Amino acid sequence: MRKSIIKFFSLTVFISFASCSATETEKTGKDITASDSAFTKKQSTASIAVDINQTNKAVLTSMYVRAIQDYIDAIDQKNKTVFDTLFFIKRNTGQPDDFPNIQMPLSIKQTKLLLLTQQQADNHKQLYCKSSPCINLLGWVEKNKAEFIFVTFYPEYDHQYDCYINYKFNSTKKDYELEKITVEVIIFNKNGKPDHFAIYQDGKHIGDKPIK
């Protein structure tokens, strides 16, 4: 059921692929508007603020940080991607999978984190590339389990892959333990259209599934 939610966030218009270099990320300060400059300056001196309380903030903060760490490791394991920046779209739709009201760090595993409104995300979409993708992060943290889905886009809003991370709560250790990480990569046909998903676990291809 939760996988079907991704369709709501995934854009159906695919554009031509563009190359991405480090200089594109370095141009961020030049490309942003005056209001965005204030936004970026504020984020450089404080933690990233996110929206909507779901449960205990300490638990939420820990789980979101852990999920991002595991996402970075999983993508590196699959294709040796070294991330520069992760651009997260800030959602405030009143749904359980919105970003919670917690303070996120500015970087994780030497990867910068930027939380953007939809307008800011649209303004800077030319920066999204393999090493600096745009992500819709959906999260559910419950008493006995937690689940995260990283819907990943680049260049611009081209949907590339989804990373599913599942945790289960260990009542003895009183902590969440990683249960499974699955990466589903969109495979395109010779015409550049999405053909099917290639499914990976532990960096290994375990099968395919159709795109519905």
C-alpha positions as CSV (number, residue, x, y, z in Angstrom):
1,M,0.0,0.0,0.0
2,R,2.8,2.4,0.9
3,K,4.6,1.7,-2.3
4,S,1.6,3.0,-4.2
5,I,2.1,6.4,-2.4
6,I,5.2,6.9,-4.4
7,K,3.2,7.3,-7.5
8,F,1.7,10.5,-6.1
9,F,5.2,12.0,-5.6
10,S,6.8,10.7,-8.8
11,L,6.5,13.0,-11.8
12,T,5.4,11.5,-15.1
13,V,7.2,13.9,-17.4
14,F,10.8,12.7,-18.1
15,I,13.3,15.2,-19.6
16,S,16.6,14.6,-21.4
17,F,19.6,13.6,-19.2
18,A,22.2,16.3,-18.4
19,S,25.7,15.9,-17.1
20,C,26.4,17.0,-13.5
21,S,29.7,18.3,-12.3
22,A,30.9,19.7,-9.0
23,T,30.8,23.2,-10.4
24,E,27.0,22.9,-10.5
25,T,26.7,22.4,-6.8
26,E,29.2,25.2,-6.2
27,K,27.0,27.6,-8.1
28,T,24.2,27.2,-5.6
29,G,25.0,30.5,-3.8
30,K,25.0,32.4,-7.1
31,D,21.7,30.9,-8.3
32,I,19.5,31.3,-5.3
33,T,17.3,34.3,-4.8
34,A,17.7,36.9,-2.0
35,S,15.1,35.2,0.1
36,D,16.8,31.8,-0.5
37,S,20.1,33.4,0.5
38,A,18.7,34.2,3.9
39,F,17.3,30.6,4.1
40,T,20.7,29.1,3.3
41,K,22.5,31.4,5.8
42,K,20.2,30.4,8.5
43,Q,20.7,26.7,7.8
44,S,24.5,27.2,7.9
45,T,24.4,28.4,11.5
46,A,21.7,26.1,12.9
47,S,20.2,22.6,12.5
48,I,17.7,22.0,9.8
49,A,14.1,22.5,11.1
50,V,11.5,20.1,9.9
51,D,7.7,19.9,10.3
52,I,4.9,18.1,12.0
53,N,5.2,16.1,15.2
54,Q,4.5,12.3,15.0
55,T,6.0,10.8,18.2
56,N,8.8,11.3,20.7
57,K,11.2,13.8,19.1
58,A,14.3,12.1,20.4
59,V,13.2,8.8,18.8
60,L,12.2,10.4,15.6
61,T,15.5,12.3,15.3
62,S,17.5,9.2,15.9
63,M,15.5,7.2,13.3
64,Y,15.6,9.8,10.6
65,V,19.4,10.2,11.0
66,R,19.8,6.4,11.1
67,A,17.7,6.0,7.9
68,I,19.7,8.6,6.0
69,Q,23.0,7.0,7.1
70,D,21.7,3.6,5.9
71,Y,20.5,5.1,2.6
72,I,23.9,6.6,2.0
73,D,25.6,3.3,2.8
74,A,23.1,1.3,0.6
75,I,23.6,3.4,-2.5
76,D,27.3,3.4,-2.0
77,Q,27.3,-0.4,-1.7
78,K,25.2,-0.7,-4.9
79,N,27.0,1.6,-7.3
80,K,29.9,3.3,-5.4
81,T,28.1,6.7,-5.4
82,V,29.7,9.3,-3.2
83,F,27.1,11.9,-2.3
84,D,27.9,15.6,-2.1
85,T,24.4,16.9,-1.1
86,L,21.0,15.4,-0.5
87,F,18.2,17.8,-1.3
88,F,15.1,16.9,0.6
89,I,11.7,18.3,-0.4
90,K,9.9,19.7,2.7
91,R,6.4,18.3,2.8
92,N,3.7,19.8,5.0
93,T,0.5,18.1,3.8
94,G,-0.8,16.9,7.1
95,Q,0.0,13.2,6.3
96,P,1.7,10.7,8.6
97,D,4.7,10.6,6.3
98,D,5.5,14.3,6.4
99,F,8.7,15.5,7.9
100,P,8.3,15.5,11.7
101,N,9.0,18.5,13.9
102,I,12.6,17.7,14.8
103,Q,16.1,19.2,14.3
104,M,18.2,17.5,11.7
105,P,21.9,17.8,11.4
106,L,23.4,19.8,8.5
107,S,25.5,16.9,7.3
108,I,25.6,13.1,7.7
109,K,28.6,11.0,6.7
110,Q,30.2,14.0,5.1
111,T,27.2,14.6,2.9
112,K,25.4,17.9,3.2
113,L,21.6,17.9,3.8
114,L,19.4,20.7,2.5
115,L,15.7,20.8,3.3
116,L,13.8,22.8,0.6
117,T,10.2,24.0,0.2
118,Q,8.6,22.9,-3.1
119,Q,9.2,26.3,-4.6
120,Q,12.9,26.2,-3.6
121,A,13.2,22.7,-5.0
122,D,11.7,23.9,-8.3
123,N,14.1,26.9,-8.4
124,H,17.2,24.7,-7.9
125,K,16.3,21.6,-9.9
126,Q,19.2,22.2,-12.3
127,L,21.5,21.1,-9.5
128,Y,20.1,17.6,-9.1
129,C,22.5,14.9,-10.3
130,K,23.7,11.5,-9.3
131,S,25.9,12.8,-6.5
132,S,23.4,15.4,-5.4
133,P,19.9,14.0,-5.9
134,C,16.5,15.4,-5.0
135,I,14.6,13.1,-2.5
136,N,11.1,12.8,-1.3
137,L,11.6,11.0,2.0
138,L,8.5,9.2,3.4
139,G,8.7,7.9,6.9
140,W,6.6,6.0,9.4
141,V,8.0,5.5,12.9
142,E,5.7,3.3,15.1
143,K,6.2,1.6,18.4
144,N,7.1,-1.8,17.0
145,K,8.6,-0.9,13.6
146,A,9.8,1.9,11.3
147,E,9.8,2.3,7.6
148,F,11.4,4.8,5.2
149,I,11.1,5.3,1.5
150,F,13.7,7.5,-0.3
151,V,12.1,8.4,-3.7
152,T,15.2,9.7,-5.6
153,F,15.3,12.1,-8.6
154,Y,18.0,13.4,-11.0
155,P,18.6,15.1,-13.3
156,E,16.0,17.6,-12.3
157,Y,12.8,15.6,-11.5
158,D,13.7,12.4,-13.4
159,H,12.7,9.5,-11.2
160,Q,15.7,7.1,-10.9
161,Y,15.2,4.7,-8.0
162,D,13.5,4.1,-4.6
163,C,15.2,2.9,-1.5
164,Y,13.1,1.1,1.1
165,I,14.5,0.8,4.6
166,N,12.7,-1.3,7.3
167,Y,13.4,-1.5,11.0
168,K,11.9,-3.6,13.7
169,F,11.8,-2.8,17.4
170,N,13.8,-5.1,19.7
171,S,11.9,-5.1,23.0
172,T,14.9,-6.7,24.8
173,K,17.4,-4.1,23.6
174,K,14.7,-1.4,23.6
175,D,15.9,-0.1,20.3
176,Y,15.1,-0.4,16.6
177,E,17.2,-2.8,14.5
178,L,17.7,-2.8,10.8
179,E,15.6,-5.5,9.2
180,K,16.0,-5.0,5.4
181,I,17.1,-2.5,2.7
182,T,15.8,-2.8,-0.8
183,V,16.8,-0.6,-3.7
184,E,14.5,-0.6,-6.8
185,V,16.2,1.0,-9.8
186,I,14.2,2.1,-12.8
187,I,15.5,0.5,-16.0
188,F,14.8,2.5,-19.2
189,N,14.3,1.1,-22.6
190,K,16.1,2.1,-25.8
191,N,13.6,5.0,-26.2
192,G,14.4,6.4,-22.8
193,K,11.1,5.3,-21.3
194,P,10.8,3.4,-18.0
195,D,10.7,-0.3,-18.7
196,H,10.9,-2.1,-15.3
197,F,12.5,-2.1,-11.8
198,A,15.7,-3.9,-11.1
199,I,15.6,-5.0,-7.4
200,Y,18.8,-5.0,-5.3
201,Q,19.5,-6.2,-1.7
202,D,23.0,-6.0,-0.1
203,G,24.2,-4.6,-3.4
204,K,23.2,-7.7,-5.4
205,H,20.5,-8.0,-8.1
206,I,17.8,-10.3,-6.8
207,G,15.1,-9.8,-9.5
208,D,13.0,-7.5,-11.5
209,K,9.4,-6.3,-11.3
210,P,7.2,-4.4,-13.8
211,I,6.4,-0.8,-13.6
212,K,2.6,-0.4,-13.0
